[in-house]
Amino acid sequence: MLPRMANPAWKTAAEIADGYATLNVVALKKYQSHEVEALIKEIEKVLRDIRSTVIPVDNVDETQKKNRKLLRLSQSMSVIQAYKLKNR
């Protein structure tokens, strides 16, 4: 039996967005396929939430923070997609 995800998928997605966790192929190998699918769904939810956040134009710090979160999540989605393609 494969080990289970240490945290719920929603918490993992939030940690990725905040920069506390990163995804790589080694970490994804530990997850079962249904856990990877749950993580994808949660990352997509967090991406939608962050994109829908309206920040005033003159608030540069918050804009940068938002863009960093979007970048981290987008990179994680790319890693997951590459992993899924490799392990069909």
N, C-alpha and C positions, 0 to 999 in steps of 0.2 A: 504494500500500500504506500502511495506517495504521501509526503508530508503535506499538510494543509497550509493555507495562507495564514500567516501569523496574525494579521489584522483583517478586519472586514474590508471588502473592496472599496467602499466609500472612504474609509479612513486612509487606505493606501493612496487613493487618487488625490486626496487632500494633502497628504504628506509630499507627494510628487510635486504638486502645484506650489507648495510652500518651500520646496527645496530641501526637505529633510530626508527624502528617499529618492533613489534613482533606479531606473529599470535597465537591466542588461540581459543578455541571453542566458547567462548562468542563473540569474534569479528567476527568470521565466521557466527554466527547465524544472524547477522545484514545484511549480504550480500544475494542477490538473487542468484539463481543457475547459471545464465549466468555470473554474476560477479565473482563467484568462478572459473568458467571455464576459464574466461579471465585472472584471476590472475594466475592460473596454467600455462597457456601458456606463460605468461610474465616471471614467475619464471623460467620456462624451458629455455627461451631465455637468461635470465641473467646468468643462470648456464652454458650454452654453451659458452657464451662470456667469462666468467671468466675462465672456463677450457681451452679455447683456448689461453689465455694470456700466453706468454712465459716470464719467469722471469729467470735472470741469477742465476746459482747455488749458487754463493757466496753472493747473496742478501737475507739474512735471514729475514730481516724485511718485505720485500715485499712478500716473500713466506708465512710468518705467516699471513699477512694481507689477502692474497688470500685464504688461508686455512680457516680463520675465516669466510670470506664471503661465501665460499662453505658450511661450516658447518651450518651457519644460514639459508641459503636457503634450504639445505637438511632437516633440522629440520622442517622448515615451510611446506615443501612438505609432510612430515610424518604427521604433524598435519592435513593438508587438507585431506589427504587420510583417516585417521582415522575418521575424521568428515563425509566424504562422505559415508564410510562404515556404520557408525552408523545411518545415516539419509537416507537410501535407500528408 
